Amino acid sequence: MFEKSYDVAVCGGGIAGAAAAIASARQGKKTVFIEKTVMSGGLATTGLIYIYLPLCDGYGTQVLFGIAEELLLASLKYGPGNIPNWRIGKNAEEAKRYRIIFSPASFTLAIDELLVNAGVDIWYDTLICGAQVENGRLTAVEVENKSGRGRINAKCFVDATGDADVAHFAGLDCPTAQNALAFWVLEHAKGAKWRLEGSIESVSMHADGGSIDKKRGMSGIDGAEVTKFILDGRAKYLARLKKEYASGNQSRTTLFPLTLPSMAQFRTTRHIPALYKLRDGEDWKHFDDSIGMTADWRKSGFVWEIPYRSMVPVGLKNLVAAGRCTAAEEDAWEVTRVIPTAALTGEAAGTAAALCADKGISPDELPVTVLQDALRKAGNKIHLEDVGLAPKK
Ligand SMILES: Cc1cc2nc3c(=O)[nH]c(=O)nc-3n(C[C@H](O)[C@H](O)[C@H](O)COP(=O)(O)OP(=O)(O)OC[C@H]3O[C@@H](n4cnc5c(N)ncnc54)[C@H](O)[C@@H]3O)c2cc1C
């Protein structure tokens, strides 16, 4: 069994994990990024979810900054895509806000580059399969890769697995949820609705989206169920191909998959039991412990402050969560679960973990003003007033 030690261990390499690892390493901490696949970006890349939702409120005000904006720009560095003229929008539709469609493979290359430049130690093809807890403190995660089984010690950990795997392995009772079947692919589709701007017309991207089966019924935390979810999605997609071929609208040379998602497209699985769960209707609310803002991607004019407490677990020291496994319910979850908010909570979690490692404290003991100062220094805005908006609640 091998053993390694770090200041900060970022568990899970999706958008939240990437932002967390970059932020922690930029704070000068020895940081490891542990990812079970061989790609950075998680659902946004491996999962082929290629729409970076808006950084603005739909009325011309930017509300997300820092690494959330840096990643959006990075997603365009090695591939096509354009930022709309979002500053002039008033009650703008989603496509006219500060949001883009990107190429998932291009995005992975750019994220890798940011991680390497920040000095992050990247461990791909490494599955986290357990956690070690001593006196209520998380001390290590157990991993498995080609070298065999290992133990990664850290002063502080970020759970960015999307599924709260670390919190779960550490014995926390994590709330769960249900998912509609979803299946997004990248395909060659003549006349496709979704297309990477700037790409040649016939090579397109297509969302055979979450609407293909409205039935909610899979939690994504059972091994057999995950396989069923994947096979059901593929079967639906295959049925669509067959139908199009049979109708004569398309043929196997005008419509075919270029690549399939290589992770299950669950929107929500587990989240941490947190000090605070963000609730429906808490848009426009001031939180003293805000770590930044996000905007509702479905409708213009709804801005949310995100409380640090929704990232901090109850009942376990040395862990902070980021991304879609932070605590939010129903409508609030719809705004916290998306790519830009995952980047925001990732940067906050990585910064918090680095500060905790520095001070020898746990995330629940970190004075939030210290975190807010560090985030501001890195270019983030914390409260509605910081971008010229005013709380209404
Ligand atoms: C069908 C669908 C459509 C969506 N549409 C959009 C959209 O249009 N725009 C948008 O902005 N968002 C959209 N989202 C949401 C968004 O893609 C994700 O919520 C967001 O990318 C989550 O990022 P994350 O880093 O929190 O988690 P994930 O992307 O899930 O990343 C978690 C990472 O951790 C790794 N991991 C998990 N467990 C382990 C383990 N035990 N050991 C090691 N590694 C592990 C995974 O491999 C993964 O790389 C959609 C999601 C789905 C499913």
The ligand as a Gaussian input file, in Angstrom:
#p B3LYP/6-31G(d) Opt

LIG

0 1
 C      -28.035000      15.935000     -18.490000
 C      -27.392000      17.137000     -17.862000
 C      -27.501000      18.375000     -18.466000
 C      -26.882000      19.482000     -17.897000
 N      -26.932000      20.681000     -18.546000
 C      -26.137000      21.700000     -18.122000
 C      -25.929000      22.831000     -18.937000
 O      -26.464000      22.950000     -20.042000
 N      -25.082000      23.795000     -18.484000
 C      -24.498000      23.733000     -17.243000
 O      -23.804000      24.690000     -16.864000
 N      -24.678000      22.657000     -16.452000
 C      -25.455000      21.626000     -16.891000
 N      -25.554000      20.490000     -16.145000
 C      -24.928000      20.443000     -14.815000
 C      -23.424000      20.413000     -14.850000
 O      -22.920000      19.721000     -15.950000
 C      -22.841000      19.740000     -13.615000
 O      -23.665000      19.843000     -12.514000
 C      -21.517000      20.342000     -13.255000
 O      -20.646000      20.196000     -14.357000
 C      -21.053000      19.615000     -12.002000
 O      -19.704000      19.793000     -11.778000
 P      -19.045000      19.078000     -10.518000
 O      -17.596000      19.346000     -10.637000
 O      -19.749000      19.482000      -9.275000
 O      -19.354000      17.523000     -10.658000
 P      -18.980000      16.441000     -11.810000
 O      -18.932000      17.091000     -13.140000
 O      -19.896000      15.328000     -11.564000
 O      -17.491000      16.049000     -11.431000
 C      -17.176000      15.103000     -10.447000
 C      -15.866000      14.430000     -10.823000
 O      -15.476000      13.578000      -9.772000
 C      -15.079000      12.326000     -10.315000
 N      -15.370000      11.323000      -9.288000
 C      -16.578000      10.962000      -8.811000
 N      -16.452000      10.013000      -7.873000
 C      -15.128000       9.768000      -7.756000
 C      -14.361000       8.879000      -6.950000
 N      -14.945000       8.060000      -6.068000
 N      -13.018000       8.859000      -7.110000
 C      -12.406000       9.693000      -7.998000
 N      -13.087000      10.551000      -8.790000
 C      -14.426000      10.604000      -8.664000
 C      -15.910000      12.144000     -11.571000
 O      -15.297000      11.273000     -12.482000
 C      -15.982000      13.587000     -12.079000
 O      -14.912000      13.899000     -12.946000
 C      -26.169000      19.354000     -16.678000
 C      -26.037000      18.096000     -16.072000
 C      -26.641000      16.990000     -16.660000
 C      -26.459000      15.663000     -16.016000

